[in-house]
Amino acid sequence: MNMRNLMLFAGVAILFVLTGILQSWNLSLSILNMALLSAIMALGVNIQWGYAGLFNTGVMGFTALGGLAVVLVAAQPVPEAWRAGGPGVLLALLVGAGVLAAAIALHKRMPRGRMRTITLLVVLTGGFFLFRALFDPNAEAIEAVNPATSGYMGGLGLPSLWAWPVGGVLAAAAAWGIGKTALGLRSDYLAIATLGIAEIIISVLKNEDWLARGVKNVISLPRPWPVPYEVDLQQDPRFLQVAAEWGFDPVTGSSILVKLLYGGLFVAVLLALIWLSERALNAPWGRMMRAIRDNEVAASAMGKDVTGRHLQVFVIGSAVIGIAGAMMTSMDTQLIPGTYNPLRFTFLVWVMVIVGGSGNNWGAVLGGLLVGWLWLIVESLGPIVMSGVTASMADGPLKAHLVDSAQHMRLLTLGIVLLLVLRFSPRGLIPEK
């Protein structure tokens, strides 16, 4: 990186340091960890858009699948639920997958005509009723097992770190299915399709209680190694001794130490992904992807499989987003489907890529850190600023309206930043070479 880019990263680092000095280091580290996860998501979107020009607005869905992986892998199993309907649900899912596979095979092998249409209708309709007959009673039996505390099958009880690659695999598998059907669409239709599919994923998470408790949420998920719990640190004699020697409060110190450990894990993953992305982008594969992005007709004329390469990069970018989603759920130690919304987990990530510079991995990371800091700091500074602005005003409807509008300052601030960047640096802060 050149000196200008280093200065940009140094400026973002100063923002986090000033947040720690002027407000609190707990707040600064919390924002930093969320910004690091946002930078990983922005890196995944940059792989799809910056490398290949794929307009994916389903980031929210892939993030949620990463969070689901933590439940499936790290949550403790519920033996009663497994005995009540676990095998039946698994059998129903296998039957459903088999019906879809049979329909695809028939569609490929049978000649086009009325007979193929009738056969597919019979197979799909019969398969649907068979699936529901197997699935519904077993799912209801699972959800009836201690619904206030469990009501789902649980997970495998494995270490939480294992869920991070599994989150990438789940997101990649979903991206493959979406890509096989939607990548042939024009860019604007692809955006609509991916956004709709993401909403379907969230709807499934909210309504299928047997899978992850739906809107009742899964809490108390295990933390990844080596991150301890604050309570355990506060009872550790060695930690208390260090706290006494250095003169800091054990409660505050334990919270800061936990956030530092999370930050170390996230930085390690982010650096590994950047290294792999840079290697791919500067390799012949990366040059081929940019050639396809800039002129699909010319690339196809040179013998490149445009659709196949689009599917490949779509899967890779979605896997990166899924890993970030799993890391976020591991940090929160809970899965709350209601928190996944397009503004935070799709369009904000796109703003990060645009501000940082699409097509440049370091630009996407810079945008993730900068916009991530801005999005969260305004939440705490907004009420303070608005209280200062309205301090001299008399009590009344106008003052009450302005104070209540403080929560919307983050949208106003984000819009101003985006407009300024597009005006003075339309290719982003660190544009593509």
Sequence and secondary structure as in RCSB ss.txt:
>XXXX:A:sequence
MNMRNLMLFAGVAILFVLTGILQSWNLSLSILNMALLSAIMALGVNIQWGYAGLFNTGVMGFTALGGLAVVLVAA
QPVPEAWRAGGPGVLLALLVGAGVLAAAIALHKRMPRGRMRTITLLVVLTGGFFLFRALFDPNAEAIEAVNPATS
GYMGGLGLPSLWAWPVGGVLAAAAAWGIGKTALGLRSDYLAIATLGIAEIIISVLKNEDWLARGVKNVISLPRPW
PVPYEVDLQQDPRFLQVAAEWGFDPVTGSSILVKLLYGGLFVAVLLALIWLSERALNAPWGRMMRAIRDNEVAAS
AMGKDVTGRHLQVFVIGSAVIGIAGAMMTSMDTQLIPGTYNPLRFTFLVWVMVIVGGSGNNWGAVLGGLLVGWLW
LIVESLGPIVMSGVTASMADGPLKAHLVDSAQHMRLLTLGIVLLLVLRFSPRGLIPEK
>XXXX:A:secstr
  HHHHHHHHHHHHHHHHHHHHT HHHHHHHHHHHHHHHHHHHHHHHHHHHH      HHHHHHHHHHHHHHHHS
   HHHHHHHHHHHHHHHHHHHHHHHHHHHHHHHS SSHHHHHHHHHHHHHHHHHHHHHHHHHHHHHHTSSTTT 
 S       GGGHHHHHHHHHHHHHHHHHHHHTTS HHHHHHHHHHHHHHHHHHHHH HHHH GGG B      T
T   HHHHHT HHHHHHHHHHT  HHHHHHHHHHHHHHHHHHHHHHHHHHHHHHHHTSHHHHHHHHHHH HHHHH
HTT  HHHHHHHHHHHHHHHHHHHHHHHHHHHTSB GGG  HIIIIIHHHHHHHHH TT HHHHHHHHHHHHHHH
HHHHHHHHHHHHHHTTTS SSHHHHHHHHGGGGHHHHHHHHHHHHHHHH TT SS   
